[in-house]
Amino acid sequence: MPQSTRRWISRKVEDLRHTPQLPFHDLLEPDTVAQVLEQNHVTFRDRIFTPLITLWTFLSQILSPDHSCREAVARLIAFRVARGQKPCGPETGSYCKARQRLPLKVVTDLARGCAQQLEEKTEDSWPWKGRSVHLVDGSTVSMPDTPANQKAFPQPNSQKPGLGFPLARLVAVISLATGAVRELALGPYQGKETGETALFRSLWDRFRAGEIILGDRYFASFFGIAPLVARGVDGVFRMHQRRTYDFRRGDRLGVEDHVVRWTKPSRPEWMDQVLYAQLPAELAIRELRVKVHRAGFRVEELVLVTTLLDSQGYTKEEVADLYLKRWNIELDLRSIKSVMGMDVLRCETPAMVEKEVWMHVLAYNLIRGLMTRAAAAQGKEPRCLSFKGALQALGAFREPLQWARGRRRRRLWETLLGVIASYEIGDRPNRVEPRAIKRRPKKQKLLNEPRRQARVRLLKGRRCQSEDSNLATHYGKVG
């Protein structure tokens, strides 16, 4: 990086450090952002929307209930005027172009770095038996119906052309201890090699030896487990519904708990010959069955498969209790999609769609960082705190934190962390709720034809009504 650019970064970081900050400065320090920008060779120009300002404005937009670019720009105008600076224009064009200039890798590096920092700062009691546990699951998000989005993320075949929306599939890897999104893969919803297992394969090299992966039955296959074992990663999954098991066979460890050998199947189309040859001919897998005695629980028994073969160090009950914590990722994805509003994206190009998804991940991880800090200060676990409560508390404290200085600012932060720590998730054992909603949605007609055709039809009908009215008026006068 040129020396002039490095001095420019230092000057901007120094300016941000000694002035009232944009939202989330205390969550994402300027030094960290500057380091990532320098690593990705991002240059600056003397404009309002520098990468630093663009990043923080984008974050405030993601966490705003409105989610609009216009509100984000208006918030920046208010911020600049309050600091005695010249306001920028209210048009959103410059801001949208600045978002496009912000490299995707900057956002992904910041999101992954935030999750890694949280994992490194976990309390000794948070990991499971001293090991990092990560949850994996998939979901989908929709986006505006534009030609570019349709080409990159085609809508499902069940939807008629012009009536559906582009759909993307994502697979997330989330820490069990902190709740932060460590990794994420994004791809089309349908097509060859677009399933959850295919996206998960793209993340294999990012796992470290000694970690544990929790997943549902979709990931419980020989070729889904063997590459993880080769990397020193253990897994706990639910038995795939198409695989047979027999507890009368294998090496018995206990009641309905044994170790068997899975034989390597034929090479699948997606796997190259080199990787196939590196995998062992057999894989030692522990199978166990546990009964679920919980009122309202849909499943009465679970058959699990795991590479944790030591029945003394990892008892049957401990493995079963660990797998039941996999449900946390369902709640985490709901927090990202429903609470933060990522279920329906707003960007109109595939590049910006991917960037918008990762910005949601970054914002989510920053909130998780607040929760981790609050939990550590109060001697609690982050999983016991409410994500929505933390988001609401940050929204309430954001403006005072933006302008407070010195001792008052420190007091505000301590109070904020105390408020977040007080919003615990309710302990409701054996809670039973129907999977239905009581409030009826408002009755609206469904659009069963492309919008452009509907407009033409409506205009044609209006034109015919107007002609009929003119004829009636004319013949009335003649009569």
Secondary structure, 3 states (H helix, E strand, C coil): CCHHHHHHHHHHHHHHHCCCCCCCCCCCCHHHHHHHHHHCCCCCCCCCCCHHHHHHHHHHHHCCCCCCHHHHHHHHHHHHHHCCCCCCCCCCHHHHHHHHHCCHHHHHHHHHHHHHHHHHCCCCCCCECCECEEEEEEEEEECCCCHHHHHHCCCCCCCCCCCCCCEEEEEEEEECCCCCEEEEEEEECCCCCCCHHHHHHCCHHHCCCCCEEEECHHHCCHHHHHHHHHCCCEEEEECCCCCCCCCCCCEEEECCEEEEEEECCCCCCCCCHHHHHHCCCEEEEEEEEEECCCCCCCCCEEEEEECCCCCCCCCHHHHHHHHHCCHHHHHHHHHHHHHCCCCECCCCCHHHHHHHHHHHHHHHHHHHHHHHHHHHHHCCCHHHECHHHHHHHHHHHHHHHHHCCHHHHHHHHHHHHHHHHHCECCCCCCCCCCCCCCCCCCCCCCCCCCHHHHHHHHHHHHHHHHHHHHHHHHHHHHC
